[in-house]
Amino acid sequence: MLSVFRTSAKPSPRRDAYPSRRIYAIGDIHGRLDLLEILAGKLALHLEQARSENAVIVLLGDYIDRGPQSAGVIDRLLADRLPAPAVFLRGNHEATLLHFLEDESVLESWRQFGGLETLVSYGVDVREAMRGRNYAGAQAQLKTRMPAEHLRFFERTRLSWTSGDYFFCHAGVRPGLALARQQEQDLLWIREDFTEFRGSLEKVIVHGHTPAPAPELLPNRINVDTGAYATNVLTCAILEGERRSFIAT
């Protein structure tokens, strides 16, 4: 049986601004291919039961790092086996990987928040990097071992996406700044300045990046990052008309 967690708390977009289609927004996967497979199966069942053909899946970034199967996650996403068309957003971890491919010194910080796990998933020997040495060697190996289609996937991820009165991004937005003027640094990295803000925004922001024990549904934002790599709970928000609910592994 498919279980769907529903909540009575609601953001309040204009009634005429709700998206006309069902949107599934998936939080940070972080190398957990096993959880992605489970969640994709649940979404397929939900779509079948709902008999909806007008749906889209938005993945909020951070497909890689921390978990053991980053390369496998990208393979799965590229296989086009999700149950609906997908929009792939960029997370700060994908941005860091792209930066590392240009500057090997990035690994000094990246290895502290999951980069080594991603390198291992691509077959890179990280023994020297674990000791803070030969970052250039790890970079060269990754350039050789990463499939070209994976690099294209990372490069083509989007910073944001909008539907109706919802604005989707990885981390959040800078309060007081128009959505059209948001900077990449904030869309990928912002935390407390956004998450602690209780005022109104142009749209309801749907995001991940900041793990929470359960999905957060507030008047100005919806957070679907439930720390999957550590908790085994990968969460997806379902947005349709005025209804909001969640599916999780």
Steps between C-alpha positions, in 0.01 A plus 500: 500500500623850415507729801479875451554742787259793480516820695241764573748788517499693174693776330264752349567575134234686304217265414542571127874435512507133591677288237259317271705181524615276779859567608719251684800672665774263620752602765872439530595147387872514589618178338220281637405312185312245710266767635453656157389163364248456782362852463474474120292186545269678744457792263414266214235336716364837612472617139328178401248526782435867433467439126676827432682558173584865566781472752861610532778395737735768630823379657642766730870419463773333708486170314860425598738485800471343846321182390680211326348503149522848353597377154219243518248771582599697190483185288147442631389855430645489150324172424172690461312253718326748727120473482452856367703769320768645726664834574850471648616783723857559613606462861808638669662156479468487121636854483796393711574204273499727194729743681737216591531405135642849440700541823644199679548698826121484550549146625653633822151609609291263286651193663356622831138479380471196280726552204715194564195274487412640158854452372500139618168440323674598174793268567746768610779391736462738796774368729722802439209745513395361839838613629465845345737426214501482120164662435608553140531125460147445625375770266674339203353161585148641529530672164600169347250278677186712503278422199449796268124476543541543876696820450233629262235415758677703769562792265136511387342502846294811564527747787123543535162418350158658542145372465201704604565653840782257582871573458731197512870522585753304699572705812266799509494867414624829643201671669441852374647430156274436202497140382618610157811654662600211727869413493640151442683506834173536689297261284759229571633578848277728711380368837397700808437834327233315301380223730450734797314759294127499577382778271326464167681437172399540137427128474506198727857369490541123465851397602736250658858554628422541871414160651202480733356209701183520290391702196427860588186671373490870580306791349803617301698180433491121475813306595528138384856420611471234770869404504459186288865397504495468880133436583399266214205736441482651154199729474287628215242780521186463290350832394169501319253786511449595863607156621844425642620164622820299527628158405817364660706182501 
